[in-house]
């Protein structure tokens, strides 16, 4: 099973589907007479059906991988490694462990839901669903790539379709929401890229596993001291600056307060299917990044700011919950509640780190806490996607209405009767 490139197949199958679906836009009926089978509506139905088929096929392959995954092993599985750019030390390196498995499973479930929730998209539907499939490829790649060079390509591949999905098919304030989303994610991506270029300069590798081993042994910090001198900064300060660049990229993605202000507008203005993809799968990329990249590469730097981070997480949990209470728009309510729920994921991660630093918790307790983080990630992805889908049903039946004051329920009906 591990000898076949299952992860590559899962990753690029939706991209192939995107090419197929995008090409369907040119298959216009040349006849001026309307199609006897329903014309434009039938065409949209074909686009939706083929898009859903490719997305579900990727989910089916993901379930097959899950069925063959050895849950009793902590080693990477389904590993694919091939030399790609030897002069830069870049390998095409894929693999998953428990964290990667649950992440690709969540992405495989959420994107078909997002596609089904987008069935009312009428304008340029073939482009919309092609972008959604590209987004699925970006998610799969980001959750399986173990070399920064192509991991970063997939990271950006998930962001670019999301921007255009908001910008082209969003609500009345979509331009502002898409611009906010673009600026925040661009800043995070640039700082992360600069930090990893510095890491590559001192270490000569983009390999996450090799870098984590160097960080664990203390070699990575020593390399910073030997190979980089910047304005006479101490090694401690310089390492922290590089750490901050990577941290910012993931903190924006989760998001962690105060890097969250892009999220409510993006979720509210995006078409509901896109919002489902954003909250159900894309937001988990931030938590994944903390666990896969940031903490293994910068454990000492994380410990240095662990107390402020815990306070920020608590602020994210409390303030976002209070903000949700103040909203009238159903999508904005769920947007702020998503910040709240993901705050609990980071709280679990940081709490485990603190207990590790203080050596106050046995390994079994730490493992249970991290399992709880993964369970919360998965549960939130499914529940948030489902709730936003329900909002899509309300909007469809309420002719675009989704405010709390727009649905009176039994109270309003009772007032009318009396």
N, C-alpha and C positions, 0 to 999 in steps of 0.2 A: 504493500500500500504506500509506503513512504518513498518508493522508487519512482512513482509516477508524479508529475508536476501538478498535483491537485490544487495547490494554492495559486499557481499561475493561471490555471484554467478558471478557477473561481473568480480571480481578480479581473481577468480580461474578457470573460464572457459578457458581462454587461456593456463593456466598451464596444465590443463587436455588435451587440444589440443596438447601441446608440448610433452606430454608423448605418445600420439597416433602417432604423426608424427615421433618422434624419433624411435618408434618401427617399423616403416615401412622400416627402413634400413635393417632389417633382413629378409624381405620378398623377397629375391632374387629368380629369376626363376631357379630352380635346373637343368633344361634342358640346355644342351650346345647349342641347336639351338636357334637362335634369336626369340624373341616373334613376333607373326604375327601382333601384335597391335602396334609395334614400339619400343619394348624393353625398353632401358634405358630412352629414351625421354618420353615414355608414363608414366614410373614410376615417373619421375620428375614432369610430369604434374599432376599426382595424388597427390603427396606430396604438390605441390603448391596449388592445388585446395582445399585440406582438410585444409591446413594452413589458407588459405584465408577464408574458411567457418567458422572456429572457430573465427578468428579475426573479421569477419563481424557479427557473432552472438553476440559477446561481444559488438560491436557497436550498434546492434539493441537493446540490453537490456539497453545500455546507453541512447539511444534515448527515450526508454520507461520511464526511470527514469526522463529524462528531461521533458517529457510531463506531468509527475505527480508532478514536483517540484513546490512549491509555491514561486513564485518570489517576492511576497509581504511580505515575512517573512524573517527576518534576523537571525532566529534561525537555529540550525543544524537540518537537516532532514535526513530521512532514517537511523536513529541512530541504531546501533547494539552494545550492551554492555553486555559482559559476563565475569565473573570472570575466570581468566586463571591461574595465579600463585599467589595465595593470599599471600604467604609468602613474596613476593617481591612487592606486591601492583600492580601487572600487570593485567590489564583487556584487553580483546579483544574488542577494542573500535573503531568503525567506524562511520563516519558521514560526510555529506557534507553541505556546504553553497554555496553561489554564486561562490566563488573562487574555491572550490572543484569541482563544477558542470562543470564549463568551462574547468577545467584542465582535467577531465576524458573524456569529450567530445572531446577535442583536441587529447588526446592520442588514443581514439577510432577511430578517422578519420585518423590520421597520420600512424598508424601501418599497416592498410590494404594497404595504398599507398606504404609504404616501402616494403611490401611483393610483391605487383605487380611489383614494380621496380626491384625486385630481381629475376625475372623469368628466367634470363639467368644463374643463379648459377647452375653449373653442378656438381662440386665435393662435395660429402657428402651433398647433398641438404637437406636431411632429418634432419641432425644435424643443418644446418644453419637455417632452418625455425623453428625448435624446440627452438633454442636460441632466435629467434625473438619473438616467442609467450611467452617465459619466460620473455623477456624484457617487453612485454605488461602487464603481470601480475605484474611485479615490479613497473611499472608506475601507474597502477590502485591502488595498495596497498599504494604507497607513497602519492598519492593524496587523499586517504580516511582514512588512519590510524590516530588516534588521541592519541595514546600512543606510547612513544618513543621506547619501547622495540620491538614491531613488526613493527613500522614505519621504524626503522633502518634496520630490516631484508629485508623489501621491497626495501629500498634505495640501499642496497648492491646487492640485486637480480637484480636490473636494471643495475648496473655497471659491474657485472661479465660477463653476456652475451655480453655486448657491447665490453668488452676487447677481448673475444675470436672471435667475429665477425670481429674485425679489424685484429687481429693477424693471423687468419687462412684463411681469404678470402680477405684480403686487397691487396694493390698494392705492387710495388717493395720495398718500404721503410716501409712496414707494421710493421716490428719488432720494429723499432725505434719509430714509431707513437704509437703503442700499449704500449710500455714501458713507454713513456711519459704520456700517458693517465692513465696507471695503477699507476705510482708513484704519480702524482698530486692527483688523486682521493683517493688513499690510505692515503696520508698525510691529506687531508681534512676529510676523514672518521675517522681517528684515533684521530685527535684533537677534532672533534665533539663528539666522543664517550667518551673521557676523560672528556670533559666539562659536558656532561650529567650525567656521573657517579658522578661528584662533586655535580651537582644539585640534583640528587637523594639522595645523602648522607645527604644533609642538609634538604631536603623537604620530603623525604620518598615517593615520587610519580614520575611516568613517564608521567602522564596525562598532555597533552598540555593545556587543558582548565583550569584545576586546577592550573597549574603553571602560566598561564597567569593572573589568578585572584590574585594569591599571588604576582606577579610582580606589578600588578596594585595598590594593596594596600600597597606596600612597604615591605611586609612581607618577600619576597624572599631575598632581600638585608640584612635584619635583621638576617635571618637565616645564611647567609654566615658569618656575624660578630660573631654570637654566637657559631657556630659549627666548623668553619674552621679557623685555624691560621697557616699560611705557611710562614716561614722565616720572621715573624714580618711584613708582608705586611699589609698595611691598607686595610680596607674593600673595599674602592673605587678601589684600585689597583687590589686586588684579584678578585673582581667581573668583572673587565675589562679583566683580563687574561682569565677567564672562558668564557666571552662573545667573546673574540677574537678566541677561539677555534671553537665555533659554526659559527662565521662569516666567518672564513677561509673556512670551508666546503662548504658554500653556494656561497661565492665569486668565488671559483674555478669552481663551477658548472655552473655559469651563462654564461661565466666567466667575471670577472671585471679585467681590467688592474690594476696591472701587473701580474695577475694570469692566463693569457690567452694563454700562449705560447704553451700549449698542443693542442689547438683547431685546428689551421690551418693544422697541420700535420695529426691529427686524421681524420678531415673531408676530406682531400685530398686523403689519403691512404685507407680509409675505402671503401668497396663496396658501390655503390651509395644508395642502399636500407638501409644500416646501417647508412649512413650519413643523410638520410631523418629522420630516427628515432632519431638520435642524435640532430639534429637542430630543428626538428619539435616538439618534445615532451620532450626529456631528458633535454635540456637546460632550459626548463620552470620549472624544479624541483628547480632550484636555486632561481628564482623569487618567486615561491611558498613558498620556505623555508623562504625567507625574510619576506613575508607577514603573513604566518601562525605561524612561530616559533620565528624567531629572534627578530622582532620588538615587538610582544606581551610580550616576556620574558625579553627583555633588552631595554626598551624604553629610560631610562636615559643614558645608555651607547651609544646608537645610536645617541642621541642628542649631546653627548660630541664630537663625531668625525664627525658630520654631514657636517661641512664645508669641511674638507679634502675629505670626501666621494663624495660630489658634484663635487669637482675638479677632482677626479678620474673618475667619470662617464663622465664628459665632455671630459677628456682625452681619455676615451674608445670610445666615439662617434667620436671624430675628428681623432684620430690617426688610428683607425681601418678603417675609410673611406679613409684616405690617403694611408694606406697600400693596400686597395682593388684596388685603382687606379694603383698601381705599379705591380700588379700581371698579369701574362699571362695565368695561369691555371684557367679555369672557376670555378672549385670547390674551389680553394683558394680564388678567388674573392668573391664568395658567403659566404665562411667561415668568412672572415673579415667583410663582410657586416652584417652577423648575430651578430657579436660582437657589431657592430654599432647599430643595431635595438634593441637588448636587453639592450643596454645602455640607450635607451630612456625609456624603462620600469622602470629601476632603477632610472632614473632621475625623473620620475613622482612620484615614491614612496618616494624618499628623499625630493622632493619639498613639498609633502604633510606633511611630518614629520616636515620640517622646518616651514611651515606655522602654524602647530599645536603648535610647541614649542613657536612661537612668537605670537600666537593667532591673526593672521592677516587675516585669511580667514574664511568665514562662512562655516557651515557644508555642505551645499549643494555644494559649490565649491570643498571641499575636497572629497566628494562622487563622484563628476563628474570626478575629477582627477584620483581617484582609478579605476573608471569604464573605463577611458581611458587607464590605465595600462593594465587592463584585456583584453580590446579590442585589444591593441597592441600585447599582448602575443598571442592571438588567431589568429589574422591576420598574424603575422609573422610565426607562426607555419604552417599555410596553404600555404602561398605564398612561404616560403623557401622550404617546402617539394615539392611543384609543380615545382619550378625552378630546384631543384636538379634532379627531375624526367625527366625534359626536357634535362638535361645534360646527363642522362643515355641514352635517345634516340639518342642524338648526338654521344655518344661514340659507341653505337651499330651500327649506320649507318656509322660512320667514322672509324670503325675498331680500336677503342681504343683511337682515338684522341680527345682531349678536350682543346687544347691551342687556344688562340685567333689568333695566327699566322697560325693555321692549317685550318682556314676557311676564305677564301678570300672574299666571297660574290660577290656583283656586281662590286666592284672596281677591284678585281683581274680578274674577267671575262672580264671586259672592257679593261684592259691592255693587256690580251691575244689576244683579237680581233684586237686591234690596233698595 
